[in-house]
Amino acid sequence: MPERTVAVASRSGLHARPAKLFVEAVIRQGIPVRIRVGGGKPAPANGVLAVRWP
């Protein structure tokens, strides 16, 4: 399975509005996308609650 590592440039991570845009883009692609913070467990990126931090 292809894998890509991307770093969020903001020290405070993704907030609600950018997280919503990210999730909408993931859903439009129609492929499974997982996201994780640091060494944490990967979570599906198809919902804002899994993507949004801090």
C-alpha positions as CSV (number, residue, x, y, z in Angstrom):
1,M,0.0,0.0,0.0
2,P,1.4,3.4,-0.9
3,E,2.4,5.6,2.0
4,R,3.1,9.3,2.3
5,T,4.3,11.3,5.2
6,V,3.2,14.9,5.5
7,A,4.0,17.4,8.2
8,V,1.6,20.1,9.3
9,A,3.5,23.4,9.4
10,S,1.5,24.9,12.2
11,R,2.8,24.2,15.7
12,S,-0.7,24.1,17.0
13,G,-1.8,21.4,14.4
14,L,-5.1,21.4,12.5
15,H,-8.0,23.3,14.0
16,A,-11.7,22.8,13.2
17,R,-12.0,24.6,9.9
18,P,-8.8,23.3,8.2
19,A,-9.6,19.8,9.6
20,K,-13.1,20.0,8.0
21,L,-11.5,20.8,4.6
22,F,-9.0,18.0,5.0
23,V,-11.7,15.5,5.8
24,E,-13.9,16.7,2.9
25,A,-10.9,16.2,0.5
26,V,-10.3,12.7,1.9
27,I,-14.0,11.7,1.4
28,R,-13.9,13.0,-2.2
29,Q,-10.9,10.8,-3.0
30,G,-12.8,7.7,-2.1
31,I,-9.7,5.9,-0.8
32,P,-8.8,5.0,2.8
33,V,-6.6,7.6,4.5
34,R,-5.2,7.3,8.0
35,I,-3.6,10.0,10.1
36,R,-1.6,10.0,13.2
37,V,0.2,12.5,15.5
38,G,3.8,11.7,16.3
39,G,4.1,8.1,17.4
40,G,0.4,7.8,18.2
41,K,-2.0,5.2,16.8
42,P,-3.2,5.9,13.2
43,A,-6.9,6.8,12.9
44,P,-9.2,7.0,9.9
45,A,-9.2,10.5,8.4
46,N,-12.8,10.3,7.4
47,G,-14.2,12.3,10.4
48,V,-13.3,15.6,11.9
49,L,-13.0,14.2,15.4
50,A,-10.3,11.8,14.4
51,V,-8.4,14.6,12.6
52,R,-8.8,17.6,14.7
53,W,-6.2,18.6,17.4
54,P,-5.1,20.0,19.8
